[in-house]
Amino acid sequence: MLKLGGAFFYILMKTNYPKICTLPKDLLHLLKQRGLTIYDDKKAISYLSNIGYFRLSAYFYPLLKEPKTAHLYKDGSTFDKAMDMYRFDRKLRILLFNEIEKIEVAIRSTMNNLISKELNDVFWMTDSRNFSNPTTFSRHYSLIHTELSKTNEEFIVHFRETYENPFPPAWMISEVIPFGALCGLFNNLRYKALRKIVANYFGLSVPVFSSWIVSLVSLSCPRKKGEK
C-alpha cells in the first residue's frame, strides 16, 4: 500500500502463472481426492484426454460444496453426473444453434433488403449519414474494413477485381461481418422508421426486436464458468 498526499493507493503486483500441465491420470487421482466418485477409471481418463479437463471443469463446478474455492465435492457427486450434464448441454447447443442460425440468416437478409430498398442505396452500411452516433459508426466502419481486408470469400475478391467502389454493397458486407456488428449497425440507424420497418417484418416493436437480437448475439457467444 502506497500513501500519496494523504491518500492510500493499493498497488496490484502481477505474478507468474504457477500451474503446470497435469496429465489425465493425475487429474483422475486429484478428482478422487476431492471427493468425486469415479466408477470407471479407464473411461474417465479417455474423456479427460479427448475432451479436456478445462472444458469438463464447467460441469464439475455445480457438484462442488460451498465454498466452491475449497474444491471439495458434495456427497453423491460422480464423474457420470458431470458427463450427463456435458452431453445434455452439447445436444441442447446443437438444437439451439441450428435454430439460431436460421433466425440470424433471416435477419441479415431482411435488414439488407428492406433498408437498401427504403434508402435506395446498396452502400448504406458504410455511409455515416445513415447512423446517429459517429463514434459507434466509426468503430463499425473500422471493423467492416478489417473483415473485408482479411476475407478470401470469392464474391468479395470478385468485387475488388471488377469494381472501383471502395466497399461492396451491404448484402456482401453482411456475409463477412459478425452478427453482433450487424445488430450494432441496426441499433445505430439514424432513422427510427427504418428500424420500425425491419422490426415490423418480424411482427415485433423496435424495443422488443432490439432486445431479441442482443440476446441472440449473447446466445451465439455463451460464457461458461469453469472450476478454478
C-alpha positions in Angstrom: 0.0 0.0 0.0 1.4 3.4 -1.0 0.5 6.8 0.6 0.5 9.9 -1.6 -0.8 13.3 -0.5 -2.7 11.8 2.4 -4.5 9.2 0.3 -3.7 5.5 0.2 -3.3 3.6 -3.0 -3.2 -0.2 -3.4 -0.7 -1.4 -6.0 -1.6 -4.7 -7.6 1.5 -6.8 -8.3 1.3 -9.3 -11.1 2.8 -12.8 -10.6 3.7 -15.6 -13.0 1.1 -18.3 -13.7 2.0 -21.0 -11.2 0.2 -24.1 -12.6 1.8 -26.8 -14.6 0.3 -29.3 -17.1 -1.3 -32.2 -15.3 -1.9 -35.5 -17.2 -5.4 -37.1 -17.2 -4.3 -40.0 -14.9 -3.1 -37.4 -12.3 -6.2 -35.4 -12.7 -8.2 -38.5 -12.0 -6.4 -39.0 -8.8 -7.0 -35.3 -7.8 -10.7 -35.6 -8.5 -11.0 -38.6 -6.3 -9.1 -36.9 -3.5 -11.6 -34.0 -3.7 -14.5 -36.5 -3.2 -15.7 -37.2 -6.7 -16.8 -40.7 -7.2 -15.5 -42.4 -10.4 -16.7 -45.8 -11.3 -14.7 -46.5 -14.5 -11.1 -45.1 -14.4 -10.3 -46.1 -17.9 -13.4 -44.4 -19.4 -12.8 -41.3 -17.3 -9.2 -41.0 -18.4 -10.4 -41.3 -22.0 -12.9 -38.4 -21.5 -10.3 -36.2 -19.8 -7.9 -37.0 -22.7 -10.3 -36.4 -25.6 -12.5 -33.6 -24.2 -10.0 -32.0 -21.8 -10.2 -31.2 -18.1 -10.6 -27.4 -18.7 -13.8 -27.9 -20.8 -15.2 -30.5 -18.4 -14.5 -28.4 -15.3 -17.5 -26.3 -16.1 -19.7 -29.4 -15.4 -17.7 -30.4 -12.3 -18.3 -27.0 -10.9 -22.0 -27.4 -9.9 -21.1 -30.5 -7.9 -18.8 -28.6 -5.6 -19.6 -27.9 -2.0 -19.8 -24.3 -0.7 -17.4 -22.5 -0.6 -16.5 -23.7 -4.1 -13.0 -22.4 -3.7 -12.3 -25.3 -1.4 -12.7 -27.6 -4.4 -14.5 -30.4 -2.4 -17.4 -32.3 -3.9 -20.8 -32.8 -2.4 -21.8 -36.2 -1.2 -23.1 -38.4 -4.1 -21.2 -36.4 -6.7 -20.0 -38.6 -9.6 -18.0 -38.3 -12.8 -21.0 -39.7 -14.6 -23.2 -36.9 -13.4 -20.8 -34.3 -14.8 -20.7 -36.2 -18.1 -24.5 -36.3 -18.2 -24.6 -32.5 -17.9 -21.9 -32.3 -20.6 -23.9 -34.5 -23.0 -27.2 -32.6 -22.3 -25.5 -29.3 -22.9 -23.9 -30.5 -26.1 -27.2 -31.8 -27.5 -29.0 -28.6 -26.5 -26.4 -26.4 -28.1 -26.7 -28.3 -31.4 -30.5 -27.9 -31.4 -30.4 -24.3 -30.3 -27.6 -23.1 -32.6 -29.4 -24.8 -35.6 -32.4 -22.6 -34.9 -30.4 -19.5 -34.1 -28.6 -19.8 -37.4 -31.9 -19.8 -39.3 -33.0 -16.7 -37.4 -29.7 -15.0 -37.9 -29.7 -15.6 -41.7 -33.3 -14.2 -41.9 -32.3 -11.1 -40.0 -29.3 -10.5 -42.2 -31.3 -10.9 -45.4 -34.3 -8.8 -44.2 -32.2 -5.9 -43.0 -30.2 -5.7 -46.2 -33.3 -6.0 -48.5 -35.6 -3.6 -46.6 -33.0 -0.9 -45.7 -31.4 -0.9 -49.2 -34.9 -0.5 -50.7 -36.0 2.2 -48.4 -32.8 4.3 -48.8 -32.4 3.4 -52.4 -28.8 2.8 -51.6 -27.0 -0.5 -51.6 -24.0 1.0 -49.9 -25.9 2.3 -46.9 -23.9 0.3 -44.4 -20.7 2.3 -44.9 -22.4 5.8 -45.2 -22.1 7.7 -41.9 -25.1 9.8 -42.8 -27.3 6.8 -42.1 -26.2 6.5 -38.4 -26.8 8.6 -35.3 -23.7 8.0 -33.2 -20.5 8.9 -35.0 -18.2 7.1 -32.5 -20.2 3.9 -32.8 -20.3 4.2 -36.6 -16.5 4.7 -36.7 -16.0 1.5 -34.7 -18.2 -0.5 -37.0 -16.7 1.1 -40.1 -13.2 0.0 -38.9 -14.5 -3.5 -38.3 -16.0 -3.7 -41.7 -12.8 -2.5 -43.3 -10.8 -5.1 -41.3 -13.1 -8.0 -42.1 -13.1 -7.2 -45.8 -9.3 -6.9 -45.9 -8.7 -10.3 -44.5 -11.5 -12.3 -46.1 -10.9 -14.6 -49.1 -14.5 -15.1 -50.0 -14.8 -15.4 -53.7 -17.6 -12.8 -54.1 -15.5 -10.2 -52.2 -12.4 -11.0 -54.3 -14.5 -10.8 -57.5 -15.9 -7.4 -56.4 -12.4 -6.0 -55.7 -11.2 -7.1 -59.1 -14.2 -5.9 -61.0 -15.4 -2.6 -59.4 -13.8 0.6 -58.3 -16.1 1.2 -55.3 -14.2 1.3 -52.0 -16.8 -1.0 -50.4 -19.1 -3.7 -51.7 -22.9 -3.5 -51.3 -24.5 -4.1 -47.9 -25.6 -7.7 -48.6 -21.9 -8.7 -49.3 -20.6 -7.0 -46.2 -23.3 -8.6 -44.1 -21.9 -12.0 -45.0 -18.4 -11.3 -43.7 -19.0 -9.3 -40.5 -20.0 -10.8 -37.2 -23.7 -10.8 -36.3 -23.1 -8.6 -33.3 -21.7 -5.9 -35.6 -24.8 -6.1 -37.8 -27.0 -5.7 -34.7 -24.9 -2.7 -33.7 -25.5 -1.1 -37.0 -29.2 -1.7 -36.7 -29.4 -0.1 -33.3 -27.3 2.9 -34.5 -29.5 3.7 -37.5 -30.4 7.4 -37.6 -34.0 6.9 -38.9 -36.3 5.2 -36.4 -38.7 4.5 -39.4 -36.1 2.1 -40.8 -35.7 0.2 -37.5 -39.5 0.0 -37.3 -39.9 -1.4 -40.9 -37.4 -4.2 -40.1 -38.9 -5.0 -36.6 -42.4 -5.0 -38.0 -41.4 -7.5 -40.7 -40.9 -9.9 -37.8 -44.1 -8.9 -36.1 -42.2 -7.0 -33.3 -41.8 -3.5 -32.0 -38.4 -1.8 -32.2 -37.5 -2.2 -28.5 -38.5 -5.8 -28.4 -36.7 -6.6 -31.7 -33.6 -4.8 -30.4 -33.6 -6.8 -27.2 -34.1 -10.0 -29.1 -31.1 -9.5 -31.4 -28.9 -8.6 -28.4 -30.0 -11.8 -26.8 -29.2 -13.8 -30.0 -25.7 -12.3 -30.0 -25.2 -13.4 -26.4 -26.5 -16.9 -27.2 -24.1 -17.2 -30.1 -21.2 -16.5 -27.8 -22.0 -18.2 -24.5 -19.8 -18.0 -21.5 -19.3 -20.8 -19.0 -17.9 -20.5 -15.5 -15.3 -23.1 -15.1 -13.8 -24.6 -12.0 -10.5 -22.9 -10.9 
